Structures are given as C-alpha cells and as structure tokens.
Amino acid sequence: MNNEYKRPIDRLPDDPFTAMEESWELMPPSFVMPEIVYWSLMAMSHQSSLYAELKYRTRFIAFFADLLLFLEATYVYARKMESEESPGYLIQYLSKDHKDDPIKAIKRFCNNYPHSYVTVELWFFYQGVQFYEGPLTGEYETSEVHLHLLTLVESFYQILEAK
C-alpha cells in the first residue's frame, strides 16, 4: 500500500489510536449516532433487506443496541486519551461506570461479537440502507459512515489484541 495517508482507516494496522481519533474528528457523534439510528429504521423496514426475516432482525436489534454502546465508549475513550470532555454531544447510552471506564464497554462488545461477525453485520446493515427505497430516503453519507464504523471496529479489535 502507498504510504501516503488519505483517510483514518489508511492508518491501520500501524496506528489504530490515531485512526480512531481522526475518524471521530471527521465524523462527530452528534452526526453519527442519530444517523445510524435512522439507518436502523431503514434497514429493518423493507422487504429487500436481510432483516426482513424475523430471526435476522431479532439478532440485529441486539447487535445494534450493543453497537450504540460500543460507539459511545470509543468516543469517550478518544476524548479521555486527549484529556478532553465531549463538547456538543450528550452521552446517551453508556452507564456512569462505562463513562468512567469506557474500555469495559469496548471489551464487552469485542468479546461478545467475533471480529468477522461484526464486519459482516456492518456490511448487511450498510446494504440495508443502500438498497432502501421507502419514504425515509434522502441525502445520506452512507459510504463515509460505513467507513467510520469499520475504522472504529478495526481499531479497537487491534488495540485489544495488542493488550
């Protein structure tokens, strides 16, 4: 690969901490969190999606709830690394314990979901939005958000593997 850096994910596997920090700088949680909640509605509400089947939709709902916790935990972790508060974004999903020690929520997610499963589930989630043709359509930065989610997932699986 060319050593020239272009996107946060291009910093992987060499520098997962910087990849994670830069990804949050480019896609703040005040944008990402409501966006993916909207995505979940689109992905689960049409018949062309994998989630049209109850067993997949049920599994996805549990995964998605954990993904929200994981994402907030990675954001809090990034802010703590920079010794910053989280300006402009109110933490909604993390408990006080996980706000104080976000790596607990991150480890829980990574231990509960194999890396390959998360990658595939994020792909199906992305496809569910890409192929959605219902009334919720609009202008979405789907590929950039998907890349952001992948960057965070890849970064933290690498970080935890190194510990």
C-alpha positions as CSV (number, residue, x, y, z in Angstrom):
1,M,0.0,0.0,0.0
2,N,1.1,3.5,-0.7
3,N,2.4,5.2,2.5
4,E,0.5,8.3,1.7
5,Y,-2.2,8.8,4.2
6,K,-5.7,9.8,2.9
7,R,-8.3,8.5,5.4
8,P,-8.3,7.4,9.0
9,I,-8.7,3.8,8.0
10,D,-5.5,4.1,6.0
11,R,-3.6,4.4,9.3
12,L,-4.4,0.8,10.1
13,P,-2.9,-1.5,11.1
14,D,0.1,0.6,12.1
15,D,-1.7,3.3,14.2
16,P,-5.1,2.3,15.5
17,F,-5.2,5.0,18.1
18,T,-4.7,7.8,15.6
19,A,-7.1,6.2,13.2
20,M,-9.8,6.1,15.9
21,E,-9.2,9.7,17.0
22,E,-9.2,11.1,13.4
23,S,-12.3,9.2,12.5
24,W,-14.2,10.8,15.4
25,E,-12.8,14.2,14.4
26,L,-14.2,13.7,10.8
27,M,-17.5,12.1,11.9
28,P,-18.6,13.5,15.3
29,P,-21.1,11.5,17.4
30,S,-23.6,14.3,17.1
31,F,-23.9,13.3,13.5
32,V,-23.1,9.6,13.6
33,M,-25.4,8.5,16.4
34,P,-28.7,9.9,15.1
35,E,-27.7,8.9,11.6
36,I,-27.2,5.2,12.4
37,V,-30.4,5.1,14.4
38,Y,-32.1,6.4,11.2
39,W,-30.3,3.7,9.3
40,S,-31.6,1.0,11.5
41,L,-35.1,2.1,10.7
42,M,-34.4,2.0,7.0
43,A,-32.6,-1.3,7.1
44,M,-35.3,-3.1,9.1
45,S,-38.3,-1.6,7.3
46,H,-38.2,-3.0,3.8
47,Q,-38.6,-6.5,2.4
48,S,-35.4,-6.4,0.3
49,S,-33.2,-6.3,3.5
50,L,-31.8,-9.4,5.2
51,Y,-33.6,-8.1,8.3
52,A,-37.0,-8.8,6.7
53,E,-36.7,-12.2,8.3
54,L,-37.5,-12.2,11.9
55,K,-34.5,-14.3,13.1
56,Y,-32.1,-11.9,11.4
57,R,-34.0,-8.8,12.6
58,T,-34.0,-10.0,16.2
59,R,-30.3,-10.7,16.1
60,F,-29.6,-7.4,14.5
61,I,-31.6,-5.4,17.2
62,A,-29.5,-6.9,19.9
63,F,-26.3,-6.2,18.0
64,F,-27.4,-2.7,17.2
65,A,-28.1,-1.9,20.9
66,D,-24.6,-3.1,21.7
67,L,-23.1,-1.2,18.7
68,L,-24.5,2.1,20.1
69,L,-22.8,1.4,23.5
70,F,-19.6,0.5,21.7
71,L,-19.6,3.7,19.6
72,E,-20.2,5.9,22.5
73,A,-17.5,4.1,24.5
74,T,-15.0,4.6,21.7
75,Y,-15.8,8.3,21.6
76,V,-15.4,8.7,25.4
77,Y,-12.2,6.7,25.2
78,A,-10.8,9.0,22.4
79,R,-11.7,12.1,24.5
80,K,-10.0,10.7,27.6
81,M,-6.9,10.0,25.5
82,E,-6.8,13.6,24.6
83,S,-7.9,14.7,28.1
84,E,-10.9,16.4,26.7
85,E,-14.6,16.4,27.6
86,S,-17.1,15.6,25.0
87,P,-18.3,19.0,23.9
88,G,-21.5,19.2,21.9
89,Y,-22.5,15.6,22.5
90,L,-24.5,14.3,25.4
91,I,-23.6,10.7,26.1
92,Q,-27.0,8.8,25.9
93,Y,-26.3,5.1,26.1
94,L,-23.4,4.5,28.4
95,S,-23.8,3.9,32.1
96,K,-21.8,6.0,34.6
97,D,-19.5,3.1,35.1
98,H,-18.8,2.8,31.4
99,K,-18.4,6.6,31.1
100,D,-15.7,6.4,33.7
101,D,-14.0,3.4,32.2
102,P,-15.1,3.1,28.5
103,I,-12.7,0.3,27.8
104,K,-15.1,-2.0,29.7
105,A,-17.9,-1.5,27.2
106,I,-15.5,-1.8,24.3
107,K,-14.1,-5.1,25.6
108,R,-17.6,-6.4,26.2
109,F,-18.6,-5.7,22.6
110,C,-15.4,-7.2,21.2
111,N,-15.7,-10.3,23.4
112,N,-19.4,-10.8,22.6
113,Y,-19.0,-10.4,18.8
114,P,-16.3,-12.0,16.8
115,H,-14.5,-9.6,14.6
116,S,-15.6,-11.3,11.4
117,Y,-19.3,-11.3,12.6
118,V,-19.1,-7.5,13.2
119,T,-17.6,-6.8,9.8
120,V,-20.3,-8.9,8.0
121,E,-23.1,-7.4,10.1
122,L,-22.0,-3.9,9.3
123,W,-21.9,-4.8,5.6
124,F,-25.5,-6.1,5.8
125,F,-26.5,-3.0,7.7
126,Y,-24.9,-0.8,5.1
127,Q,-26.6,-2.8,2.3
128,G,-30.0,-2.5,4.0
129,V,-29.6,1.3,3.8
130,Q,-28.1,1.4,0.3
131,F,-31.0,-0.6,-1.2
132,Y,-33.8,1.0,0.8
133,E,-36.4,2.6,-1.5
134,G,-39.1,3.7,1.0
135,P,-40.3,7.0,2.3
136,L,-37.3,7.7,4.5
137,T,-34.9,8.3,1.6
138,G,-32.8,11.4,1.5
139,E,-29.3,12.5,1.2
140,Y,-27.1,10.2,3.2
141,E,-23.3,9.9,3.6
142,T,-23.6,6.1,3.8
143,S,-20.2,5.1,2.5
144,E,-18.4,7.6,4.8
145,V,-20.4,6.5,7.8
146,H,-19.8,2.8,7.0
147,L,-16.1,3.5,6.7
148,H,-16.2,5.4,10.0
149,L,-17.8,2.4,11.7
150,L,-15.3,0.0,10.1
151,T,-12.4,2.2,11.2
152,L,-13.6,2.2,14.9
153,V,-14.2,-1.6,14.8
154,E,-10.9,-2.4,13.2
155,S,-9.0,0.0,15.5
156,F,-10.4,-1.5,18.7
157,Y,-10.0,-5.1,17.7
158,Q,-6.4,-4.3,17.1
159,I,-6.0,-2.3,20.3
160,L,-7.5,-5.0,22.4
161,E,-5.4,-7.7,20.6
162,A,-2.2,-5.8,21.5
163,K,-3.1,-5.5,25.2
